[in-house]
Amino acid sequence: MAPGPTATRSILPSGIPCWVELATLDEEATHRFYSGLFGWSFHVNRDPATANGRYLIASLAGRDVAGSYLAAAGQTSLWTINISVHSTANAAEWTEHLGGRVTLGPVAIPNRGSILHVTDPAGAPAVFWQPASTWDFVSGVPNTFANADLNTHHGDAADGFFCRLFNYTSRQIGDNRGVDYVEWCLDLEPVLYRYVMGPEYPADTVPHWMVYFDVDPARGTDATAGHALMLGGRIVVEPYDSPWGRIAIIADPCGAVFSVIDRGVIDEDFGRAEVDDPYDD
């Protein structure tokens, strides 16, 4: 996971996770849940790319931490990330050149820049954002974004697409036999992770992002997971220890799955292959 708080910058290098957002089936229920769990407050922005023209910005202590919008018809409730690009127009061209597909945009968002939705050659989704100079995103502190895994069936396709697009270097963390788990790095610093879904996932599980949020070590992962349950969420995977921290996988009241992590609790002997199936009810 990322090694600490991320300072806000007005100009981003390409390839940095720069936003997280939630497509939800029920705005009111979802916002009650995250306000209670993380202490977020929400305000409405106009967004021509959403189903109802609304986009809610979540903030913590006056700083932006996430976005939320009403899912389109037929869309499931899920968390995803935005990755920074210098130009969404150029990113669209490169996406197609590298065998991916543009599914939306580029779309200009008032006062927030431009977005582009794509899939990689194996169908994994991504959102690329060319942020405006007013960009603000707090991460790496309690109740904010920590990092994300791209869970895919085709690791080579994901590595080829994202690493060529963003000039990532890829470093294997898993054993590349039973566990294919890599980190994508810029200037030797990990920025994102990629996992090839093993037999613990049904064969028809679609590629998706697992988004992690930091919890306050004074509160801990176990208490946070218990609080999520009291707020109407579901514990998908009970808290467990890992080399990155103590993790629990949670579903919100609309079914969007995410993880919480206490990076102050490290298990040096942990093997990722021992993690339970996060989608096994």
C-alpha positions, 0 to 999 in steps of 0.5 A, spaced: 500 500 500 502 507 499 507 509 504 503 515 507 499 521 506 499 524 499 500 532 499 495 536 494 498 538 487 495 542 482 499 539 476 499 531 476 504 527 473 500 522 468 499 515 472 497 517 479 491 515 482 487 522 483 480 520 485 475 515 487 468 515 486 462 511 487 456 509 483 450 507 487 443 505 487 441 509 492 444 516 494 441 517 500 442 510 503 449 510 501 451 517 503 448 516 510 452 510 511 459 513 509 457 519 513 457 515 519 463 510 517 468 515 515 465 522 517 464 525 510 460 530 508 457 531 501 455 537 497 452 537 490 456 539 483 453 539 476 455 533 472 453 532 465 456 525 464 451 522 470 444 519 470 441 525 473 446 530 472 448 530 479 455 529 482 456 529 490 463 531 492 465 527 499 469 532 504 473 531 510 475 537 514 473 541 508 478 537 503 475 533 498 476 525 499 471 522 494 465 522 489 459 519 488 453 519 483 447 515 481 448 509 477 445 508 470 440 503 468 443 496 469 449 498 472 451 495 479 453 499 485 461 499 485 467 503 487 472 505 482 478 510 481 481 515 477 488 515 474 491 522 472 492 524 465 495 530 461 490 530 456 484 525 455 484 526 448 491 523 447 489 518 452 483 516 448 488 515 442 493 511 446 487 507 449 485 505 442 492 504 439 494 499 445 488 495 444 483 498 449 476 501 448 473 508 449 466 507 453 465 514 455 468 521 453 472 525 453 467 529 457 468 536 460 466 537 467 465 544 469 470 546 474 473 539 474 477 538 468 475 532 463 474 525 464 475 519 459 472 512 461 475 506 458 476 498 458 483 495 457 484 489 452 481 484 457 475 488 459 478 491 465 475 498 466 479 505 468 477 512 468 482 517 466 482 524 469 485 530 466 484 535 472 483 542 473 488 547 477 482 546 482 483 539 483 483 537 491 484 530 493 486 528 500 489 521 501 493 516 506 490 519 512 485 516 516 478 515 513 481 517 506 483 513 500 489 508 501 490 504 494 487 500 490 488 493 486 486 492 479 483 484 479 483 481 473 483 475 469 489 477 464 495 479 468 499 480 462 494 484 458 493 489 464 500 490 465 501 491 457 496 496 457 497 500 463 505 500 463 505 502 456 500 507 457 503 510 463 510 508 463 509 504 469 514 498 471 511 492 474 514 488 480 512 481 482 510 480 489 506 474 489 510 467 487 507 468 480 505 461 480 499 460 485 499 468 486 500 473 481 500 479 484 504 485 482 505 493 484 505 498 478 511 503 480 513 510 478 520 512 479 520 506 483 514 508 488 508 503 488 502 507 485 497 501 484 497 494 484 494 488 479 492 481 482 490 475 477 483 473 480 485 465 482 480 459 483 477 463 489 473 467 484 467 465 480 470 464 473 465 469 470 467 475 475 468 481 471 474 485 472 474 490 477 478 495 482 478 494 490 479 500 493 482 501 500 481 506 505 485 508 511 482 507 518 485 510 524 489 506 528 486 508 535 480 505 532 482 499 528 480 495 522 475 490 527 471 496 530 471 499 523 468 493 520 463 492 526 461 499 525 459 498 518 455 492 520 451 497 525 450 502 519 447 497 514 453 494 511 455 487 510 462 484 512 464 480 506 471 478 509 472 478 516 478 482 518 485 479 517 492 481 517 497 482 511 504 485 510 500 491 508 496 492 514 490 489 518 484 489 512 477 487 512 472 487 506 466 490 506 459 491 502 455 498 503 448 498 503 447 498 496 452 492 495 459 496 493 465 492 495 471 496 498 476 494 503 479 498 510 486 497 512 490 499 518 497 500 516 499 500 523 498 492 524 503 488 519 504 481 518 510 479 515 509 472 515 502 473 511 501 469 504 496 472 500 494 465 497 490 464 504 485 470 503 478 468 503 474 469 497 471 476 498 465 475 494 463 468 497 457 469 501 
